[in-house]
Amino acid sequence: MNATVKPITVTIMDKEYLVGCTEEEREALFTSVEFLNRKLREQRDSGKVIGSERVAVMAALNIAHEYLDYRRRNDTVDADFGAGLARIQTKIQTALAKGKRQQPQPPETQSQATLEVE
């Protein structure tokens, strides 16, 4: 695994930035840049925000909101999934315990008793 950080030039809102990145992270960096540029263009093209700094702040705010909403929804799904697994585990343990109690004990035969005496 090559963890050497190399400088890579990326373009965000028509400005170039030099970013340090490993080869393994390169694809994720370019995907992030494309995503960010798309969000910045959405803000700029909406016409509601004027100025590149304000566009950047509003895009960042929208990205943070989307991320937190996504995380909240996934935390709820994880909690529901965990609760469901706990219910299933309880049912399985109850069924196993009930099965052990209902299992008939093998009857002792007279020959076994005789063998133990000798």
HELIX and SHEET records of a PDB file:
HELIX    1   1 GLU A   23  GLU A   25  5                                   3    
HELIX    2   2 ARG A   26  SER A   46  1                                  21    
HELIX    3   3 SER A   52  GLN A  102  1                                  51    
HELIX    4   4 GLN A  110  VAL A  117  1                                   8    
SHEET    1   A 2 VAL A   5  ILE A  12  0                                        
SHEET    2   A 2 LYS A  15  THR A  22 -1                                        
END                                                                             
